[in-house]
Amino acid sequence: MDRILVTESISENAIKYMQDKGFEVEEYLKHSQEEIEEHVKDFEAIIVRSATKVNESLLSKAQKLKVVGRAGTGIDNIDVKACTDRGIIAMNTPTANNMAAGELAVGHAFSIFRNLCEADKGAHTADFRRGNWVGIELEGKTVGIIGLGRIGSIVSRKLKGVGMNAVAYDPYIPLEKFEKLDVKRCETLDELLETADLITIHTPKTKETYNMIAREQLYKCKRGVRIVNAARGGLINEEDLAAALEEGQVAAAAIDVFDKEPSYNKTPEEQDYDNVLLHAPHCYITPHLGASTKEATEKVGSGIAKLVTQALSGELVAAINMPKVSGDIEKIKPFCSLAEKIGQMYFQVEATPIKSAQINYRGSLATQATDIVTLSLMMGLLKGMGNTNVSYVNVRENIDECNIEITENKNEEINRYNNLISVTFFTDDGRELKISGTIFAHDTQVIISFFGYEMNCPLSDTVIAIKNEDKPGVIGRIATILGKHNINIANLHWGRKYHNPHGHAQAFVAVEQPISEKIMNELQSADGILKVSLLELN
């Protein structure tokens, strides 16, 4: 009989479901990471939430482990690659917490507009001077939503329902979704900051969104703005927010998540955690309650229990690292990687949202099953948009949430290349931008056309895309700048537009070292350079 270890609380119904399916289930709650690592060795499956880390250390001791189940959305605490390397199926429940997280943000909004926490504290210390806690009505005020995905959409709907005006900033969501939700689209983050009475954040945590709200942004807001973060810690600079609260620039803030989280199992006597926001005025803290509702607990528990038992029974399941595909996966793998990189490229170069994308398969590739290749393109698009939790499991659902239509065409006729992937991106502002690529010698990925520029450039993990005036001296200046910073050029290719050979040129410069913002700025400032973009394609 396979055994399932549950290290964090899920619903009783989920436990009973797994037992009724014939599995032995042990709840091993409120134990340290080290204790869990020693205990997991005799189990075929483990179910965790956000605290237990399924990392190399744990996996190295879990000799029988076949399945990892994350009861919740994020997979920050799961080393998916290490699971895949060991043939362990990794799964999560990506949508079960959405309503709970959205409603918590709305609840925090009511609290900080009506001073509910301070009033409650006063009443419990015999202070009933209600004049001390005069609040502000939400009716007629403007909520600025940063990130209009599934949770941001829930927040917009609920706050509009109490009479708030809604604006949002999300450069990856097409205009159609804004219109459908009746939310005004802000072209820039600054536009939202200057407009909103309440700011609520609902974005993933990426290098682009980390500290996206710092002192500069806080002082572009209306004086007396209120802020809610029930998404991810680190999206707001905690030191800067504390200072803005002290100075009255921010009237109140409600925070459910920290950049560095405390232990959620320690008693108050054991707790040694501290954070500047715990001492800031008018800052109300909850201990990461975004998913803590009975309904969400039931949903994530029942969802992961079903997936884990199916996987242990040998059924094909929707897993993070095991997509359901047709055809020979080994033959199609290089094309999957190429399609994903093409998707990533678009948003790393272009800031304009897209309404749709058409992927065209030509030549021998058109004779194969390409469903997973199309999914790979979708994954690349979503990763370019900052969605680090995307996988083959949830990619189509995420693309649908973004209202991006993906279509396929196939043509078996061979023209210049034996196989070809061409993707046309249809932008919100009416443009059509195309990127095409092929595979040479089974696994060499080559870009042959990029936004109208003809190329022949093998890809690497890091590429600097440079648009420049087509005139002498530009190549030398770029090479000199990179050489000065000890950046080795692995590959270099310039392309022209066939019908306009003396206007602009497009370069792909593959490099072997990390490229800093300083180098990017120096390249952008060089004579003849029109646009510089960093393509990170690993």
Secondary structure, 3 states (H helix, E strand, C coil): CCEEEECCCCCHHHHHHHHHCCCEEEECCCCCHHHHHHHHHHCCEEEECCCCCECHHHHHHCCCCCEEEECCCCCCCECHHHHHHCCCEEEECCCCCHHHHHHHHHHHHHHHHHCHHHHHHHHCCCCCCHHHHCCCCCCCCEEEEECCCHHHHHHHHHHHCCCCEEEEECCCCCHHHHHHHCCEECCCHHHHHHHCCEEEECCCCCCCCCCCECHHHHCCCCCCEEEEECCCCCCECHHHHHHHHHHCCEEEEEECCCCCCCCCCCCCCCCCCCCHHHHCCCEEECCCCCCCCHHHHHHHHHHHHHHHHHHHCCCCCCECCECCCCCCHHHHHHHHHHHHHHHHHHHHHCCCCEEEEEEEEEEHHHHCCCHHHHHHHHHHHHHHCCCCCCCCCCHHHHHHHCCCEEEEEEECCCCCCCEEEEEEEEECCCCEEEEEEEEECCCEEEEEEECCEEEEEECCCEEEEEEEECCCCHHHHHHHHHHHCCCCEEEEEEEEECCEEEEEEEEEEEECCCCCHHHHHHHHHCCCEEEEEEEECC
